[in-house]
Amino acid sequence: MLHRRSLMGGLGAAALPALAGPASAQEAYPSRPVTMLVGFAPGGGTDIVVRMLSPRLQEELGQPVTVENRPGASGTLAAAAAARSRPDGYTLLTGTVSTQCTVAPLMRPPPYDQLRDFTPIMLVGTLPLVMVVRADSPARDVASLKALAQEKPDGLNYGTSGVGSQQHLASELLSRRGGMRMTHIPYRGTGQSVNALMAGDVDVNIDTLATYLPHIRAGRMRALATTLPQRATALPDVPTVAEQGYPGYDMSVWYMVLGPAGLPTEVVRRWETALGRVIADRSINARLVEAGYIPGGGSAAEAAALVRRDAERLGHVVREAGVRLE
């Protein structure tokens, strides 16, 4: 009996660290740096917002938050990598409405299940898109851009950050509704698309407001329209596409922090708290607004609901625009 009691006692003592291990690991999270994947090259709206938030997130979490750009396939390379990562909270994704809501109708087969392979954590911001031309362009509104497209034998060229991106959908939708002849020139990131417009390689871009706002304010670019139903706070004098004869036109890009499916509740809550504090910080909030973003926030449940809602809504947009990503 003594031997059996000693044995059982030894087993119980040995089991205690094993039982305590996961709880301790959860309580200690994060105990090492976190990698935040971005599916686009530096200079675009996704990269801008995550780099704006990451220094304060590091303060909140007590660990470095390293931004890793993995551009390609309209952001889906990074999203697929995040979906395949271990669900431990050390590899996360700053996803966009494009990577999380339009992959299923665009790609056959899709590289991941946009609803089942991720754990949405929080919406961090929304950006209107803005239609821009060079300052020397004769186009001053949507109507004069359409007239310009009709004058050119081959129509107009426009650039985006990739096939199937929200910028691509927004441009194709407007082209079809307005009867404009426009040819898509995809690039590997918004930064390249900006350079193409400045160099005259493309005629017009519809892209994220944060990317183009500095160029508009500096007089290098002219804004013709914004894409939300309401005017952008940063450009109150620029009418929306809907105001210019396209009622119901509503396109934007939102940015969300997500993890792979199966992310522990404790990790989700830790990020909810950290992101909520950072976004609500007065100085960060002001910087987001100044850059053209509508600051995000809310809960993980609200983020998941947004993904489901926009996946359904934008599925119809993809079919109307006739875009496929082979």
Secondary structure, DSSP 4 states (H G I P E B T S, - for coil): -HHHHHHHHHHHHHHHHHHHHHHHHHHH--SS-EEEEESS-TTSHHHHHHHHHHHHHHHHHTS-EEEEE---GGGHHHHHHHHHS-TTSSEEEEEEHHHHHSHHHHBSS-SS-TTTSEEEEEEEEEEEEEEEEETT-S--SHHHHHHHHHHSTT-EEEEESSTTSHHHHHHHHHHHHHT--EEEEE-SSHHHHHHHHHHTSSSBEEEEHHHHHHHHHTTSEEEEEE-SSS--TT-TTSPBTGGGT-TT---EEEEEEEEETT--HHHHHHHHHHHHHHHHSHHHHHHHHHTT-EEEE--HHHHHHHHHHHHHHHHHHHHHHT--B-
